[in-house]
């Protein structure tokens, strides 16, 4: 089983996970490769905008980007993946200094450069820096560890928990960006919009992951830059798990930075996802609303 999608694979994947920062500025869209990521985290950055941290593992992807800079909030996205590869386009000096203490293999443009990164002529810098899994794994040269399984998955024919409720989707207000996800029967995924515009990738394909987790978190102030929010991913809190057109109210729990986050339902049972891709939204509490079936 693939560690980040639950899909059946012929041989176990021993290569490290590749986590990369991808821009979500309006000028960065449409992004390259975003639909081929196994897992995508969306976190707040400056000016109430958001940025993605995408995990690539089960698929080989030629074009990924636009790659952007690291934040201190990324450290806990890396620390439970057993020495993953980390791709970024620099970061402020404090971030880069602190990054040295994180258990990861840095394969960013500042240290591997042209061996793994290139500029697209389609967009202006800084919204045009691309990489690919082939170049990244070559640059890593065998470094990195095999990642743990991140989620549990339903077996074929296995039913959802009794607490699962059919819903239309969810609205999330990050302050600068308003995001919606709506269940799409034809796509069998949660179709995403941003600022009332369908979110499509560089190939024009709608972003519609099979699973969506809204993990309500707190943000502090980054030690690297006072204007930069730093997501807090250690502890516990409320979460909403959306899968197969249903919502399961949940709690999330991650006692230490090396623990994989657990998502459990009201009965304390681990929530099994639909095999496939998972997007994890990281908004503050009370900034999202469920759209029930009767509301649209």
LOMARTOR-978782 format. One record per residue (C-alpha): x, y, z; residue number from 1. Coordinates in steps of 0.2 Angstrom, whole numbers, plus 2048, in hexadecimal, padded with zeros to 3 digits. Last residue first. Layout:
// LOMARTOR-978782
px; py; pz; pos
X; Y; Z; NUM
...
//
This chain:
// LOMARTOR-978782
px; py; pz; pos
774; 87C; 7F7; 296
771; 87C; 809; 295
768; 86C; 80B; 294
777; 861; 808; 293
781; 869; 815; 292
790; 875; 812; 291
79B; 874; 821; 290
7A3; 885; 826; 289
7B5; 88A; 829; 288
7BE; 898; 832; 287
7B9; 892; 844; 286
7CA; 88C; 849; 285
7D9; 891; 83E; 284
7DC; 889; 82E; 283
7E7; 87A; 829; 282
7DF; 872; 81A; 281
7E6; 860; 816; 280
7E4; 859; 805; 279
7E4; 846; 803; 278
7E6; 83C; 7F3; 277
7E0; 82B; 7F0; 276
7D9; 81C; 7FA; 275
7CA; 822; 803; 274
7CE; 826; 815; 273
7CC; 81C; 825; 272
7C9; 826; 835; 271
7D1; 81E; 844; 270
7C5; 81A; 851; 269
7C2; 825; 861; 268
7AF; 823; 861; 267
7AE; 836; 85B; 266
7B9; 833; 84C; 265
7CC; 832; 84D; 264
7DA; 83B; 842; 263
7EB; 836; 847; 262
7FA; 841; 843; 261
80A; 838; 840; 260
816; 83A; 84F; 259
828; 841; 84D; 258
822; 852; 852; 257
81A; 84C; 862; 256
809; 849; 869; 255
7FF; 84A; 858; 254
7EC; 849; 85A; 253
7DE; 84E; 84F; 252
7CC; 84D; 854; 251
7BE; 848; 848; 250
7AD; 84C; 840; 249
7AB; 841; 831; 248
7A4; 849; 821; 247
79E; 840; 812; 246
79F; 841; 7FF; 245
7AC; 833; 7FE; 244
7B7; 83B; 80B; 243
7B7; 84B; 815; 242
7C0; 84A; 826; 241
7BC; 859; 831; 240
7C9; 85D; 83F; 239
7C9; 863; 851; 238
7D9; 864; 85C; 237
7E8; 85C; 862; 236
7FA; 860; 866; 235
808; 863; 859; 234
804; 86B; 849; 233
805; 87D; 84D; 232
806; 888; 83D; 231
812; 896; 83D; 230
80B; 8A7; 837; 229
818; 8B2; 82F; 228
818; 8C5; 833; 227
824; 8C3; 841; 226
831; 8BA; 836; 225
83D; 8AC; 83B; 224
836; 8A9; 84D; 223
825; 8A6; 844; 222
816; 8AD; 84D; 221
809; 8A0; 853; 220
7FB; 897; 849; 219
7EE; 88C; 851; 218
7E7; 87D; 848; 217
7D6; 876; 841; 216
7DA; 867; 835; 215
7CE; 867; 826; 214
7D2; 857; 81E; 213
7CD; 854; 80C; 212
7CD; 843; 803; 211
7CB; 83D; 7F1; 210
7D4; 84D; 7EB; 209
7CB; 859; 7DF; 208
7D6; 865; 7D6; 207
7CF; 867; 7C5; 206
7DA; 863; 7B6; 205
7E0; 871; 7AB; 204
7F1; 86A; 7A8; 203
7F9; 877; 7B3; 202
7ED; 872; 7C1; 201
7DB; 878; 7C4; 200
7D4; 881; 7D2; 199
7C2; 887; 7CD; 198
7C0; 89A; 7D1; 197
7B5; 8A1; 7DE; 196
7C5; 8A8; 7E8; 195
7CC; 896; 7E8; 194
7C2; 887; 7E3; 193
7C5; 875; 7E7; 192
7BB; 866; 7E1; 191
7BA; 858; 7EE; 190
7BC; 848; 7E6; 189
7B3; 83A; 7DC; 188
7B5; 844; 7CC; 187
7A4; 840; 7C6; 186
79C; 841; 7D8; 185
7A4; 852; 7DC; 184
7A4; 856; 7EE; 183
7A7; 869; 7F0; 182
7B6; 871; 7F8; 181
7B7; 884; 7FA; 180
7C5; 890; 7FE; 179
7C5; 8A2; 802; 178
7D6; 8AA; 802; 177
7DC; 8B9; 80B; 176
7D4; 8B5; 81C; 175
7D6; 8A2; 81B; 174
7C4; 8A0; 819; 173
7BF; 88E; 816; 172
7AE; 888; 80E; 171
7AA; 875; 80F; 170
7A1; 868; 805; 169
790; 862; 800; 168
78E; 856; 80E; 167
789; 844; 812; 166
78C; 840; 825; 165
798; 833; 82C; 164
795; 82F; 83E; 163
791; 81C; 83A; 162
7A3; 81A; 833; 161
7A5; 818; 820; 160
7A2; 807; 819; 159
7B0; 7FB; 812; 158
7AC; 7F5; 801; 157
7BE; 7F6; 7FC; 156
7C9; 7F9; 80B; 155
7C8; 80A; 814; 154
7D8; 813; 817; 153
7E3; 818; 825; 152
7EF; 827; 824; 151
801; 82C; 824; 150
80A; 81C; 821; 149
81C; 81E; 826; 148
829; 825; 81A; 147
839; 81C; 814; 146
848; 826; 818; 145
853; 833; 80F; 144
863; 833; 806; 143
865; 828; 7F6; 142
86D; 835; 7EB; 141
861; 843; 7F1; 140
865; 84C; 7E0; 139
85F; 83D; 7D6; 138
84F; 83D; 7E0; 137
84C; 84F; 7DD; 136
850; 84E; 7CA; 135
843; 840; 7C7; 134
836; 847; 7D3; 133
835; 857; 7C9; 132
839; 86A; 7CC; 131
832; 87A; 7C7; 130
835; 88D; 7CB; 129
829; 898; 7C1; 128
820; 8A3; 7CE; 127
82F; 8AD; 7D4; 126
832; 8B1; 7C6; 125
827; 8B4; 7B7; 124
81C; 8A7; 7AF; 123
81C; 89C; 7A0; 122
82F; 89C; 79D; 121
830; 88F; 7AB; 120
840; 88F; 7B6; 119
84A; 880; 7BB; 118
84E; 876; 7CA; 117
856; 865; 7CD; 116
868; 866; 7C8; 115
866; 878; 7C5; 114
866; 87C; 7D8; 113
86B; 86E; 7E4; 112
86E; 879; 7F3; 111
864; 889; 7F1; 110
857; 881; 7E5; 109
852; 875; 7F4; 108
856; 863; 7F6; 107
858; 863; 809; 106
858; 852; 811; 105
84D; 851; 820; 104
84E; 850; 833; 103
84D; 862; 838; 102
85B; 86B; 840; 101
862; 872; 830; 100
851; 87A; 82D; 99
855; 886; 83C; 98
862; 88F; 831; 97
857; 88F; 822; 96
849; 897; 82B; 95
854; 8A4; 834; 94
85C; 8A9; 823; 93
84B; 8AC; 81A; 92
846; 89E; 80F; 91
84D; 895; 7FF; 90
843; 88E; 7F1; 89
83D; 87E; 7F8; 88
83E; 86B; 7F7; 87
83F; 860; 806; 86
844; 84E; 805; 85
83D; 843; 813; 84
847; 83D; 823; 83
83A; 832; 82B; 82
82A; 83B; 827; 81
825; 841; 838; 80
830; 851; 838; 79
82C; 858; 827; 78
81B; 860; 82A; 77
822; 865; 83B; 76
82F; 86F; 833; 75
824; 878; 826; 74
81D; 884; 833; 73
82F; 88C; 833; 72
82C; 892; 821; 71
834; 88C; 811; 70
835; 896; 801; 69
82C; 892; 7F0; 68
82B; 885; 7E2; 67
81F; 889; 7D4; 66
81E; 87B; 7D3; 65
81F; 868; 7CE; 64
823; 862; 7BC; 63
828; 850; 7B7; 62
81F; 847; 7C5; 61
822; 835; 7CA; 60
814; 82E; 7D5; 59
813; 826; 7E6; 58
81E; 833; 7EF; 57
81A; 845; 7ED; 56
815; 84F; 7FD; 55
80F; 860; 7FA; 54
811; 86F; 806; 53
805; 87D; 7FF; 52
805; 88F; 803; 51
7F7; 89A; 809; 50
7F3; 8AD; 809; 49
7EE; 8B6; 819; 48
7FB; 8C4; 816; 47
809; 8B8; 81B; 46
807; 8A5; 81B; 45
7F9; 89A; 81F; 44
7FA; 887; 81B; 43
7F3; 87B; 80E; 42
7FA; 86A; 810; 41
7FA; 85E; 800; 40
7FC; 84B; 800; 39
7FF; 83F; 7F2; 38
804; 84D; 7E6; 37
800; 849; 7D4; 36
7F2; 856; 7D4; 35
7FE; 864; 7D8; 34
80A; 860; 7CA; 33
80C; 872; 7C3; 32
802; 880; 7CB; 31
7F5; 88A; 7C3; 30
7F7; 896; 7CB; 29
807; 89E; 7D1; 28
801; 8B0; 7CD; 27
7F2; 8AD; 7D8; 26
7FE; 8A9; 7E6; 25
7FD; 896; 7EB; 24
810; 892; 7EB; 23
816; 880; 7ED; 22
822; 87B; 7FB; 21
828; 869; 7F8; 20
828; 859; 802; 19
830; 84A; 7FA; 18
82D; 83A; 803; 17
83B; 82E; 804; 16
83D; 81E; 7F9; 15
838; 80E; 800; 14
827; 80B; 7F6; 13
821; 7FA; 7F9; 12
81F; 7EF; 7E9; 11
80F; 7EC; 7DF; 10
805; 7FB; 7E5; 9
7F4; 7FC; 7ED; 8
7EE; 80E; 7F0; 7
7EE; 814; 802; 6
7F3; 825; 7FC; 5
801; 82B; 807; 4
80B; 81B; 80B; 3
807; 811; 7FB; 2
800; 800; 800; 1
//
